[in-house]
Amino acid sequence: MPRPDQSRTTNRTPTSAGRPSRVENLRISEVRFGAGGVPDWLEPTVRFCSRCGGQLTFGPVDDEERDRLACPSCGFVCYVNPRLVVTTLPITDRGEVMLIRRGIAPGLNQWAQPGGFLEIDETVREAAIRETLEETGLHVEPMAIVGLYSRVQAAVVVVAFEARIVGGVPTITRESLETRPFAPHAIPWPEIAFETSVLALRDWVASVRPDLTMPDPSTVHRDFGA
């Protein structure tokens, strides 16, 4: 297996250099919650019934323990649930973690582990393998779960797998400007893109190098993305 020790860079224009969407520019600190705890950035997508097109209203629903968005015309109940983000921490033979320098917003030009949203027709293991290949060019075997992390403002739950690299080489992709290995002591904490990424990396480092000083979880804050 080729050793994924060399990073590869590109000077292409990042894909988010055009016109970022509101969600890409979303500041976590500015998120406000409406009826039923729906974040304000998500609310426009749940105004109307997906079954009959009627306007949804928020209030008591028979046989429900909490108020819900529901359609008074057809009775459809709209459950607004967080999305699952599946990520990996690909580990080299030398015990380094492979991270990507993101080529898209949020987190443009900052470091994160590869990952993305679970598709409806795949398992979390399949998603972990697919997303890692798409973003890094590496084939991995997901191993133990490092942790589960919630980001209520972003409406996501992030699962992070430790993963064994079984093939491939680091590759520039649409979503990554660079892929490179970091030893546990060399992780660039101030440049990590997302709060959940900091927490996942912290938990991984704690398991392999508990002697290292790491960020205090109570001080970890990122205002964009998960």
C-alpha positions as CSV (number, residue, x, y, z in Angstrom):
1,M,0.0,0.0,0.0
2,P,1.4,3.4,-0.9
3,R,2.2,5.3,2.3
4,P,0.1,8.5,2.5
5,D,2.9,10.6,3.9
6,Q,3.0,13.4,1.3
7,S,0.5,16.1,1.1
8,R,-0.7,17.4,-2.3
9,T,-1.6,20.9,-2.9
10,T,-3.4,22.8,-5.7
11,N,-3.8,26.5,-6.5
12,R,-7.2,26.1,-8.0
13,T,-9.9,28.5,-7.1
14,P,-11.9,27.1,-4.2
15,T,-15.5,26.1,-5.2
16,S,-17.0,28.4,-2.7
17,A,-15.4,31.4,-4.2
18,G,-18.6,32.2,-6.1
19,R,-21.7,33.1,-4.1
20,P,-21.9,31.2,-0.8
21,S,-25.3,30.2,0.4
22,R,-26.8,31.6,3.6
23,V,-26.0,28.3,5.3
24,E,-22.4,28.4,4.2
25,N,-22.1,31.8,5.9
26,L,-24.1,30.8,8.9
27,R,-22.8,32.1,12.2
28,I,-23.6,29.7,15.0
29,S,-23.8,32.6,17.5
30,E,-26.5,34.2,15.4
31,V,-28.8,31.2,15.2
32,R,-32.2,31.7,16.8
33,F,-34.7,29.0,17.5
34,G,-38.4,29.2,16.6
35,A,-41.4,27.0,17.3
36,G,-40.4,23.5,18.3
37,G,-36.8,24.4,18.4
38,V,-36.4,24.7,14.7
39,P,-33.3,26.9,13.8
40,D,-34.2,30.1,12.0
41,W,-32.1,29.1,8.9
42,L,-34.1,25.9,8.6
43,E,-37.5,27.3,9.1
44,P,-38.2,28.4,5.5
45,T,-38.0,24.7,4.4
46,V,-40.7,23.6,6.8
47,R,-43.5,26.1,6.3
48,F,-45.6,24.0,4.0
49,C,-46.9,20.4,4.0
50,S,-44.9,18.0,1.8
51,R,-48.0,15.9,1.3
52,C,-50.7,18.4,0.3
53,G,-49.0,21.8,0.2
54,G,-51.0,23.3,3.0
55,Q,-49.4,25.7,5.5
56,L,-48.0,24.0,8.6
57,T,-49.0,25.2,12.1
58,F,-47.3,24.6,15.4
59,G,-49.3,23.3,18.4
60,P,-50.7,20.2,20.2
61,V,-51.0,17.0,18.2
62,D,-53.0,14.0,19.3
63,D,-50.9,11.2,20.8
64,E,-47.8,13.4,20.8
65,E,-46.0,14.4,24.0
66,R,-44.8,17.7,22.7
67,D,-46.1,20.3,20.3
68,R,-45.4,19.7,16.7
69,L,-45.6,21.2,13.2
70,A,-48.6,19.7,11.5
71,C,-50.9,20.3,8.6
72,P,-54.5,21.2,9.6
73,S,-55.7,20.2,6.1
74,C,-54.5,16.6,5.9
75,G,-53.2,15.8,9.4
76,F,-49.6,15.2,8.3
77,V,-47.1,15.7,11.2
78,C,-43.8,17.2,10.2
79,Y,-41.0,15.8,12.3
80,V,-37.9,18.1,12.1
81,N,-34.9,15.9,13.0
82,P,-31.1,16.5,13.0
83,R,-29.0,15.2,10.1
84,L,-26.3,12.6,10.6
85,V,-22.8,13.6,9.5
86,V,-20.4,10.6,9.1
87,T,-16.7,11.3,9.4
88,T,-13.4,9.4,9.8
89,L,-10.0,9.9,11.3
90,P,-7.8,8.0,8.9
91,I,-4.7,6.8,10.7
92,T,-1.4,6.1,8.9
93,D,1.0,3.3,9.7
94,R,3.0,5.8,11.7
95,G,0.1,6.8,13.9
96,E,-0.7,10.1,12.2
97,V,-4.2,11.3,11.4
98,M,-4.9,12.5,7.9
99,L,-6.8,15.8,7.7
100,I,-8.0,17.8,4.8
101,R,-7.7,21.6,4.2
102,R,-11.2,22.4,3.2
103,G,-11.8,23.9,-0.3
104,I,-15.4,24.8,0.3
105,A,-17.3,26.8,2.9
106,P,-17.9,26.5,5.8
107,G,-14.4,26.1,7.1
108,L,-12.7,27.2,3.9
109,N,-8.9,26.9,4.1
110,Q,-9.1,25.3,7.5
111,W,-8.4,21.7,8.6
112,A,-11.0,19.0,9.3
113,Q,-11.5,15.3,9.1
114,P,-13.1,13.9,6.0
115,G,-16.9,13.3,6.2
116,G,-20.3,14.3,5.0
117,F,-24.0,13.6,5.2
118,L,-25.4,10.0,5.4
119,E,-27.3,9.1,2.3
120,I,-30.7,7.5,2.6
121,D,-29.6,4.3,0.9
122,E,-26.4,3.5,2.8
123,T,-25.1,2.4,6.2
124,V,-22.9,4.6,8.4
125,R,-20.0,2.4,7.5
126,E,-20.6,2.7,3.8
127,A,-20.9,6.5,4.2
128,A,-17.6,6.7,6.1
129,I,-15.8,4.8,3.3
130,R,-17.5,6.8,0.5
131,E,-16.9,10.2,2.0
132,T,-13.3,9.5,2.9
133,L,-12.6,8.3,-0.6
134,E,-14.4,11.3,-2.2
135,E,-12.5,13.9,-0.1
136,T,-9.1,12.3,0.2
137,G,-8.6,9.6,-2.4
138,L,-7.9,7.1,0.4
139,H,-9.6,3.8,0.9
140,V,-10.3,3.2,4.6
141,E,-11.7,0.5,6.9
142,P,-13.8,2.1,9.7
143,M,-12.8,0.8,13.1
144,A,-13.9,2.0,16.5
145,I,-16.2,5.0,17.0
146,V,-14.2,7.8,18.5
147,G,-17.3,9.7,19.6
148,L,-20.7,11.2,18.8
149,Y,-21.1,15.0,18.9
150,S,-24.2,17.1,18.7
151,R,-24.4,20.7,17.2
152,V,-27.9,21.8,17.9
153,Q,-27.6,25.1,16.1
154,A,-26.4,23.4,12.9
155,A,-29.1,20.6,13.3
156,V,-26.5,17.8,13.0
157,V,-25.1,14.8,14.9
158,V,-21.6,14.0,14.0
159,V,-20.1,10.5,14.3
160,A,-16.4,10.1,14.1
161,F,-14.8,6.7,13.3
162,E,-11.1,5.9,13.7
163,A,-10.2,4.3,10.4
164,R,-7.4,2.2,9.0
165,I,-6.0,3.2,5.6
166,V,-6.0,0.2,3.3
167,G,-5.3,1.8,-0.1
168,G,-5.2,4.9,-2.3
169,V,-3.1,8.0,-2.2
170,P,-3.9,11.5,-1.0
171,T,-5.7,13.3,-3.8
172,I,-6.9,16.8,-4.4
173,T,-10.7,16.8,-4.7
174,R,-13.5,19.3,-5.2
175,E,-13.8,19.7,-1.4
176,S,-10.2,19.6,-0.3
177,L,-7.2,21.8,-1.2
178,E,-4.7,19.6,0.6
179,T,-4.6,16.3,2.4
180,R,-1.8,15.6,4.9
181,P,-0.9,13.6,8.0
182,F,-0.5,15.2,11.4
183,A,1.2,13.5,14.4
184,P,-0.9,13.8,17.6
185,H,1.5,16.5,19.0
186,A,1.4,18.5,15.8
187,I,-2.4,19.0,15.2
188,P,-3.0,22.7,14.4
189,W,-5.7,23.3,16.9
190,P,-6.3,27.0,16.1
191,E,-6.8,26.1,12.4
192,I,-9.3,23.2,12.9
193,A,-12.5,24.2,11.1
194,F,-15.3,22.9,13.3
195,E,-16.1,22.6,17.0
196,T,-17.1,18.9,16.5
197,S,-13.8,18.3,14.7
198,V,-11.9,19.8,17.7
199,L,-13.8,17.5,20.1
200,A,-13.3,14.4,17.9
201,L,-9.6,15.0,17.5
202,R,-9.2,15.8,21.2
203,D,-10.9,12.5,22.1
204,W,-8.7,10.6,19.7
205,V,-5.5,12.2,20.9
206,A,-6.5,11.4,24.5
207,S,-6.8,7.8,23.6
208,V,-3.4,7.5,21.9
209,R,-1.3,10.2,23.7
210,P,-2.9,11.0,27.0
211,D,0.3,12.8,28.1
212,L,-0.3,15.6,25.6
213,T,-1.9,18.9,26.6
214,M,-5.0,19.6,24.6
215,P,-7.7,22.2,24.3
216,D,-10.1,22.5,27.3
217,P,-13.5,21.4,25.9
218,S,-15.2,24.3,27.8
219,T,-13.1,26.8,25.8
220,V,-13.6,25.2,22.4
221,H,-15.7,27.4,20.1
222,R,-16.1,27.7,16.4
223,D,-18.8,30.1,14.9
224,F,-19.2,28.5,11.5
225,G,-20.4,25.0,10.6
226,A,-20.6,22.0,12.9
